[in-house]
Amino acid sequence: MQLQEVQDLVERHYGEADRARGVPSTVAWLCEELGELAQAVRKGTREQQLHELGDVLAWLASLANQIDLSLDDAMRRYVENPP
């Protein structure tokens, strides 16, 4: 799955509710999911880690959709001029 497909999927399933929730709440949820991912990496199973990676990616896609940015565009610098 390509990053734009991720954004499209998240938009189809959650876009309306995510926009109603708003950017500040989406950032808060993203941070919470990052914490859960960190815990899964430290102490979780491979399945838990995979689950949390998916959650983080979904919330990141939601945020990108709400602020009208492309994850593909965000990653382009890593292809063209890696930091």
Buried (B, 14 or more C-beta within 10 A) or exposed (E): EEBBEBBBBBBEEBBEEBBEBEEEEBEEBBEEBBEBBEEBEEEBEEEBBEBBBEBBBBBBBBBBBBEEEEBBEEEEEEEEEEE
